[in-house]
Amino acid sequence: MTQALEFTGTDPFTGEALTFWVVDGAVSTEPVAGAEKAGGGWIVPGLVDAHNHVGIAPGLGVTIDRAREYARADARAGALLIREVGSPLDTHPLDADPTGPRFIRSGKHIARPKRYLREYGVELENPDDLADEVARQARDGDGWVKLVGDWIDREVGDLAPLWTRDQLDAAVAAAHENGARITAHVFGADGLDDIIGAGFDSIEHGTGLSEDLIDEMVRKDIALVPTLIQLENFPEIADGADRFPRYQANMRALYAGRGEVFARAREAGVRIYAGTDAGGFIGHGRIVDEIEALVGVGFSPLDALAAASTAPREWLGASGLEHGARADFMVLDADPAADLTTLRRPLHVVCGGEKIA
């Protein structure tokens, strides 16, 4: 048995005192004799990056060793649980790293030829094969499937859906029959009605949401991961799209309206979770930036922290600080409800029972 550690502190969500022990990488709520006292502070479960791609980088060709570096950068920033929503690289070997973040994956992106970033995922020549591919990716993932719901159609000159409603209905049924939940990348408005109507489990980005669709998300309990720091790339994307003026104008309009859309979703009661979209255009280790961005659309500091810790852990079926759970948590030097910058200077980041920062 490794040296046990005793942690004491305060739960910022309840204000209650916490005392627990870490032994052999797990949390114990039962006292451990001879444990070393590790100090105290405000203690939160490990942060969750609910939209992340450690298997993607500019130029592709990510090796498992490079993916491990990205994962460790996320972990050092406190993101100890990663929902990897699409990767051309099989990152399952990272599960063997005892001090790396835990992963919940969705396999590869599912798209159509010339309707997403090249070589990022599976490109279906026949869109009626979608349900079969969803079943395949459900078996390859860890409980999620991700498809591309909209992307620029160069013949249309704007964002457009990739799938029909019948194909989406079949995809949802295939995912659920194979024990997986299903999510979709959607920037614009046109693809959302069918995706929400088909009963997807979550939406990624969602900048085109209307008030009626937000209400329908609440009714169907569909979650939203807005990836706020990723959306800061919209103006640059638009600037480089002079050949497609409709697309260019749409991206600028989506960017301009994003704050109002997400504030309305929050007020309506949509479950919103923090995700950075790290990989590709966004660097790793930026989960705190995403938490602060949630405050910018009306979250209180504590609610923003919950959207990146306790709430997504419950949503994803991942443990927190319960007895026997993997010991993934942060110890902070100040109350994050009053000072979110404490997340940038943690006293300890404990991952798999080991102090990694």
N, C-alpha and C positions, 0 to 999 in steps of 0.2 A: 504494500500500500504506500502511495506517495504521501508526503507530508500534507496533512489536512490544514486548511486555512479557515479561520473564522472571520466572517464579515458582519459588521453591524452598520446600521444606517437608517435612513428614512425613505419610505415609499412616497414619491412626490405626488402620485395619483390619489392616495388615500390619507396621507399625513401620518400613517401609522409607523411605529418603529419596526425595523426588520433586524432579525438575527438569524443567520444560517451558516452552514459549513460547506466547504467544497472538499470532496475527497474522491480520488480516482476519476476526476473529470465530471463528477455529478454533484448536484445540489443535495444537501441533507438538511432537513429541518430538525433532525435529532442531534443533540450535542455529540461532538466527537472529542474524546479525551485527548489531551496533549496537543490540540490544534494550535497553530501559530495565529496570533491575532493580526489580521491584515489591515486594520484601520476601518474608518467609516466615512460616510458621506451620504449623498442622495443616490439611491440605487435604482436602476431601471433595467429591465430585460434587454438583451442585445437588440440593437436596432434592426429593422427589416427594410431591405431595398426590394420593393415589390415589382420592380421592372428593371432588369439588369441583364447584361450580356457579357460575361467574362470570356466567352468564346468568340467574340467579334472585336476587330480593331480595323482601322483604316488600312486598306490593301488586303484584308483577309489573311489567310495563311497563319492563323494563330496556332501555336503549338500548345500542348498541355502545360509545359513549363511556363510559357508566357501567360496562359490563363491563370495559372497558380499565382503568379506575381500580381495580376489584376485582383484576384480574389483576396490576397493578403492586404493589398492597399485598401480595399473595401472594409476588411475586418479591422484594420488599424483605425479606421474612421468610425468604428462602432457597428458597422453593418455585419452582423453575425448570422443572419439568415437572408439568403438571396433567392428570390423567385426569378429564375432565368427563363425569360419568355422568348425563346428562340435562339438557336446557335447552330452554325454549320459544323462545329466541333463537338464531339461527345465529351462532355466534361465530367462524366461519372467517376473517372479516376481521382478527381479531387476529393471525393468522399473519404478517401483513405488518409487524408491529411488530418490528424487529430486536433490540430490547432488552427484549422481553416474554417471558414464559415460553412454552415449547413446550407444545402441546396434543395430547392423544389423546382423541377424543370418542366418545360412544355415541349421538349424535342425541337424539331426544326420548324421554322416558319413554313406555312403552306401558302403558295401564291400561284399566279399564272405567268406564262412566259412574257417577258418585257413589261411586267406589271409590278415589279418590286426591284430592290437592289440586287444586282446580279450575283449569283452563287451564294446568297445568304440562306436560301432554303430550298424546299421542293417546289418545282414549277410544273403544274399540271397542264398538259396539253388539252386534256378533256376535262372540263370543269365538273362533269357528272361523276368523276372519280373522287370527288372531294370526300364523301363519307368514308370510302375505303381508306383514303390517306389519313383521315382523322383517326380512324381505328388503329392504323399502323403507328402513328405518332403517339397516341395514347399509351400504347404498349411500350414505346421507347422512352417515355418521359416519366415524371414522378407525380402524375395526377393532374396534369394540365395539357391542353393543346392550344396552339396559337395559329390563327390564320390572318392573312392580310385582307382587311375588309374593304379598303379603298386605296388607291394610288393614282398617280397621273396616268391618264389614257391619252397618248399623244394624238390619236385620231380625233378625240373629243377636244383636246386642248385644255383639260382641267382634271381635277380629281373625279374619279368615277368608281362605282362599286365593281368588284371582281366576280360576284356570285349572285345567282337568282335566289329568291326567297325559298323555293323548293330545295335548292342545294344547301342552303343554310339550315333549313329545318332538318334535313337528313344528317348534316354535320353535327348538330346539337344532339340528335338521337344517338349517333354513333359514339360520340364522346361519352355521353352518360351511360350508355350500355357497356362501355369498356372501363367504367369506374373513374372517368376523368371529368374535369371541368374544362370549359372552353372559353377562350377570350379572343378578341379581335383588335388589331390595329385599325383605328379609324381617325383620320384628321378632319374630313369634311362632313357635310350634312347628309348627302344623298344616300350613303350606305347605312345610316344609323337606324332608320325606320325598320328595315327588314331584319337587321342584326338584333335589335331589341325585341322586335316581334317574335323572332325565332327562339328567344329565351336564352341568349348567351349569359354566361355567369359573370363576366366582367367586360369592360371596355377599356382599352388603352388609348390614352390621349383625349379623345372626346371633345375636341374644340368646336365641333359643329352642332353640339346639343342644343335643342330648342326647349322651351318651357314644357311643352306637352311631352316630349321624349324624356325629360328629366322626371316628370311625374310618373311616367310609365316605368322608368328604372326603379323608382321607389316602390311602386306597386309590385314589381317582379323581383325585387331585392337583387338588382344587378349592380355590382360594385364598379367603381371608377378609379383608375390609376392615371392621373393627368400628366405626369412627367413634366412638371412646370419648368424646370431648368432646360430641358430639351427644347421646349417651345420657343425659347429665346433664339433658336436658330432660324425660325420662320422668316424673319426679314432678309437674312442672308440667302436663304433658299430662293425667296422671291426675286431678289436682286439678280440672281443667276439664271432666271427663267424668261428672258426677254422674248424667246421664240413662242412662248405660250402666255399671252397677255391675260387670258381668262384665269388660268391657273395662278399667275402672278398676283392678280387682284384678289383672288380667293384666299391665298395664303396670307396676304397682308390683312384682309378683313378678319380672318380667323384669329390672327395674332392680336389685332386690336380689340376683339371682343372676348378674349380668353378669360380675363379677370371677372367680367360680369357673368359669363357662363358658369365658372366654377364656384363663384360666390352664390349664385342661384341654386346650384346643385347642393352645395353644403347646407343652405338654408332649408331646402326641401327635404333633406334627410337622406340623400344618397350616401352610401358608405364610400368614403374616399380614403385611399391609402397612398403613402409616399413611395415613389419610384423614380430613380434618376435617369433611366435609359442609358446608363453607362455602357460604353462600347461603341465604336464608330466615331460619333461626333462629340460625345461627352466623356470626359475622363473619369476614371474610377476614384473612389474615396470621397464622393461629394454628397453623401446622404444628408449631412447637416445643411448644406445649401438648399436641398429640397424641402427640408423641414421649415427652414426660414421662409422659403417661397410660399408654403402653405399659410403662414401667418399673413403674407401679403394678399391672400384672397379671403381673409376674414376669420381664419382659425385663431383661437387663443394659443399662446405658446404651449400650454399643457395639452390642448387638443391636437395641435400639430405633432407634438412628441408622441401622443397616443397613436396617431395615424401612421407612425413609423416604428411602433414597438408593440404595445399590448394588443391593439386592435387587429393589425394584420396577423399577428401570431394566432389569435383566436380564429380569424378567417381562414388561415392556412392549416389549421389543426396542429400548430406547433406549440410546444410547451414553453412556459415562461420560467418562473422561479419556484416551481413546485418540487416537492420531495422526489428525488430520483431523476429529475430532468437533467439534461446536459447543462453544464454550468457555463452559460453565455450571458454576460451582463456587463454593465458599466457602472463604475462608481464615480460620482461627480462631486466637485468641490462647492457647488452652490445649488440652490433650488432652481431647477429649469423652468418652473412656472414663472419665476421672476427674472431669470437670466438664461436665455437659451445659449448664449455663448459659452456656457459651462461645458456644452457638448464638444467644444473644440479643444478643451484642455482637461480631458478626463484624468482623474487620479489613477484609475485602473481600467483597462479593457481586458476582461477575462473571457477567453474563447476556449471552449472545451476544457475548462478548469485551469488553463494556463494564462498567466499575465502576458499579453502580447504588446501592451502599450501602457 
